Amino acid sequence: MLLEKSVLLQPTMYKANLNYILRPVITESAKVIDLFAGCGGLSLGFEAAGYVTIGYEFEENAVNTYNKNLTGRCYHQKLAVGFEYPEADIVIGGPPCQPFSVFGNQKGMEDARDGFPIFIDAVKRIQPKVFLFENVRNLAYSHKWYFDLIRDALAKLGYMVEFKCLNAVNYGVPQNRERMIVVGHKSKFRFPAMRQKKVTVGEAIGDLIDTIQDESKILTPRQDEYIAIYEKKSDCINPRDLYLDRPARTLTCRNLAGCTSDMQRVKLKDGRRRRLVVREAARLQSFPDWFEFTGTEIKQFNQIGNAVPPLFAYQLALQIKETFALPTKSEEEIFEKAVPLTLFD
């Protein structure tokens, strides 16, 4: 028998967990705006926690996926500073992380894809009670100076800003995925407690691996040879296959959509190796099986690789719900912790 929705079930019931917990059931009157919403991974977590969402996303296929699956409405919109938003109580989002990723050019604020000026402007205009954004871990390391400016700008708007690097694998997602989570509030916030047991690849997609018949995904002997050479040169001790007894490595657009030496792959019982299919990738990213992606296969993989794992988002949303219910502290208490800044004025 399934437990209450607010209680995460056992890892051995991973598929049932996703399909049961991650269903939009709107119970709250507060509205959530999701900036750079992608296909709706973060919004799905908030809708499962009871909130109606409004999304904004520039990639059309991601917009279509969001609108196909979620209760809220996502608008096909390229955001800019000065955009007029509807009223909302909570602002969430995942500003594009490519400017800060260790796999990118790391141009930071010099990259045209930097979405932080837009996020800060949105918070300034909407004045939500709470906001949350996620980004790559590297934002607080190689780009720490810029991260400090972002937090100071948000604090100047009247928020206490807290941040923590969390790994989704500690929250029921069968994948090592470190992300910086930043929360702004006017009361008190607690980051979600870590789960004791990690979910493995076998628990997540073990029922799919040997049942999928897609010869186009089988690696050729030439591909196997190329991968072996790559792994030897990179001093890789174990092949970078997915192992049934442990969580997956981080899923990215590149290692899902691209047929590269770093591709995500599983080993079949007959010894052959196969690239992942969309449903396997979605499961490892904690999307429930009822969630359907739109667009070409590459577009679908990109949506999955860019998404916030919905199961992780759900647990963040529950903590935001606790914060939202608390009384707001006085401006004097908040501004005592604020640091002046002029960059985003």
Residue pairs with C-beta under 8 A, 6 or more apart in sequence:
2 9
2 16
2 20
3 9
5 20
5 21
5 25
5 48
6 318
8 17
8 21
8 172
8 195
8 315
9 16
9 17
9 20
9 21
10 17
11 172
11 197
11 198
11 199
11 200
11 203
12 203
14 172
14 174
14 199
14 203
14 204
14 283
15 204
15 207
15 283
15 289
17 172
17 311
18 283
18 286
18 287
18 288
18 289
18 310
18 311
19 288
19 289
19 290
21 48
21 311
21 314
22 44
22 45
22 48
22 286
22 287
22 288
22 291
22 310
22 311
22 314
23 48
23 288
23 290
24 44
24 47
24 48
24 70
24 71
24 72
25 47
25 48
25 50
26 47
26 50
26 51
26 52
26 71
27 50
28 49
28 50
28 51
28 52
28 321
30 51
30 89
30 90
30 129
30 324
31 51
31 52
31 53
31 54
31 86
31 87
31 88
31 89
31 90
32 43
32 46
32 51
32 52
32 53
32 54
32 72
32 88
32 89
32 90
32 91
32 92
33 53
33 54
33 55
33 56
33 85
33 86
33 88
33 90
33 91
33 92
33 122
33 126
33 128
34 40
34 42
34 43
34 46
34 53
34 54
34 55
34 56
34 72
34 74
34 92
34 93
35 56
35 79
35 91
35 92
35 93
35 94
35 95
35 115
35 118
35 119
35 122
36 56
36 57
36 79
36 93
36 94
36 95
36 96
36 115
36 119
37 43
37 53
37 55
37 56
37 57
37 62
37 66
37 74
37 93
38 57
38 59
38 62
38 66
38 94
38 303
38 306
38 307
38 308
39 62
39 65
39 66
39 293
39 303
39 304
39 306
39 307
40 53
40 55
40 62
40 65
40 66
40 69
40 70
40 74
40 307
41 285
41 287
41 307
41 308
41 309
41 310
41 313
42 92
42 93
42 94
42 134
42 307
42 308
42 310
42 313
43 53
43 55
43 66
43 70
43 72
43 74
43 92
43 313
44 69
44 70
44 287
44 291
44 310
44 313
44 314
45 308
45 310
45 311
45 312
45 313
45 314
45 315
45 316
45 317
46 53
46 90
46 92
46 313
46 314
46 317
46 320
47 53
47 70
47 71
47 72
48 310
48 314
48 317
49 314
49 317
49 318
49 320
49 321
50 321
51 90
51 317
51 321
52 71
52 72
53 70
53 71
53 72
54 72
54 73
54 74
54 75
54 86
54 88
55 63
55 66
55 70
55 72
55 73
55 74
55 75
56 74
56 75
56 77
56 79
57 63
57 66
57 74
57 75
57 76
57 77
58 76
58 77
58 78
58 79
59 302
59 303
60 76
61 294
61 295
61 296
61 299
61 300
61 303
62 74
62 303
62 306
63 74
63 75
63 76
64 294
64 295
65 292
65 293
65 294
65 295
65 300
65 303
66 72
66 74
67 73
67 74
68 292
68 294
69 290
69 291
69 292
77 83
79 115
79 118
79 122
80 118
81 117
81 118
81 121
82 121
83 118
83 121
83 122
84 125
85 122
85 125
85 126
87 126
88 126
88 128
89 128
89 129
89 130
89 324
90 128
90 129
90 130
90 131
90 132
90 320
90 324
91 119
91 122
91 123
91 126
91 128
91 130
91 131
91 132
92 131
92 132
92 133
93 115
93 119
93 122
93 132
93 133
94 133
94 134
94 135
94 306
94 308
95 114
95 115
95 116
95 118
95 119
95 133
95 135
96 113
96 114
96 115
97 135
97 136
97 139
98 104
98 111
98 113
99 105
99 106
99 107
99 108
99 109
99 110
99 111
99 113
99 114
100 106
100 108
100 135
100 136
100 138
100 139
100 142
100 143
101 136
101 138
102 136
102 138
102 142
103 252
103 254
105 111
106 138
106 142
106 143
108 114
108 143
108 146
109 116
109 146
116 150
117 344
119 133
120 150
120 153
120 154
120 157
120 344
121 344
123 131
123 154
123 157
123 159
123 184
124 157
127 157
129 185
129 186
129 324
129 328
130 183
130 184
130 185
130 186
130 189
130 320
130 323
130 324
131 154
131 159
131 183
131 184
131 185
132 181
132 182
132 183
132 184
132 316
132 320
133 181
133 182
134 179
134 180
134 181
134 182
134 308
135 179
135 180
135 182
136 178
136 179
136 180
137 165
137 178
137 179
137 180
139 146
139 147
139 180
140 147
140 163
140 165
140 180
147 180
149 341
149 343
149 344
150 182
151 161
151 163
151 182
152 338
152 339
152 340
152 341
153 341
153 343
153 344
154 161
154 182
154 184
155 161
155 184
155 337
155 338
155 339
155 341
156 338
156 339
156 340
156 341
157 184
158 186
158 331
158 334
158 335
158 338
159 184
159 185
159 186
159 334
160 184
160 185
160 186
160 189
160 329
160 334
160 337
161 182
161 183
161 184
162 182
162 183
162 184
162 185
162 189
162 191
163 180
163 181
163 182
163 183
164 180
164 181
164 191
165 178
165 179
165 180
165 181
166 178
166 179
166 181
166 191
166 192
166 312
167 176
167 177
167 178
167 179
168 175
168 176
168 177
168 178
168 179
168 286
168 309
168 311
168 312
169 175
169 176
169 177
169 198
169 199
169 247
170 194
170 195
170 198
171 192
171 194
171 195
171 311
171 312
171 315
172 195
172 199
172 286
172 311
172 312
172 315
173 199
173 247
173 284
173 285
173 286
173 309
173 311
173 312
174 198
174 199
174 200
174 201
174 203
174 204
174 247
174 248
174 283
174 284
174 286
175 247
175 248
175 249
175 250
175 251
175 284
175 285
175 286
175 309
176 247
176 248
176 249
176 250
177 250
177 251
177 309
177 312
178 250
179 308
181 191
181 316
183 189
183 191
183 320
183 323
185 323
186 328
186 329
186 334
187 323
187 326
187 327
187 328
187 329
188 323
188 326
189 319
189 320
189 322
189 323
190 319
190 322
190 323
191 319
192 315
192 316
192 318
192 319
198 246
198 247
199 247
200 244
200 245
200 246
200 247
201 242
201 243
201 244
201 245
201 246
201 247
201 248
201 266
201 284
202 244
202 245
204 248
204 283
204 284
205 266
205 280
205 283
205 284
206 244
208 277
208 279
208 280
208 283
209 266
209 268
209 280
210 268
210 269
212 274
212 277
212 280
214 274
214 277
217 274
217 275
217 276
217 277
218 272
218 273
218 274
219 227
219 265
219 272
219 273
219 274
219 275
223 259
224 273
226 261
227 239
227 261
228 239
230 236
230 261
230 262
231 239
231 240
231 261
240 249
240 262
240 265
241 265
241 266
241 267
241 273
242 248
242 249
242 264
242 265
242 266
242 267
242 276
248 264
248 284
249 264
251 264
251 281
251 284
251 285
251 304
251 305
252 305
253 301
253 302
253 305
253 306
254 260
254 262
254 305
255 262
255 263
255 264
255 305
256 263
256 264
256 276
256 281
256 301
256 302
256 304
256 305
257 297
257 298
257 301
257 302
257 305
259 275
263 275
264 275
264 276
264 281
265 273
265 274
265 275
265 276
266 273
266 274
266 276
266 280
267 273
268 274
276 284
278 293
278 297
278 300
278 301
278 304
279 289
281 301
281 304
281 305
282 289
282 291
282 293
282 304
283 289
285 304
285 305
285 307
285 309
285 310
286 309
286 310
286 311
286 312
287 304
287 307
287 310
288 310
291 310
293 299
293 300
293 303
293 304
294 300
295 303
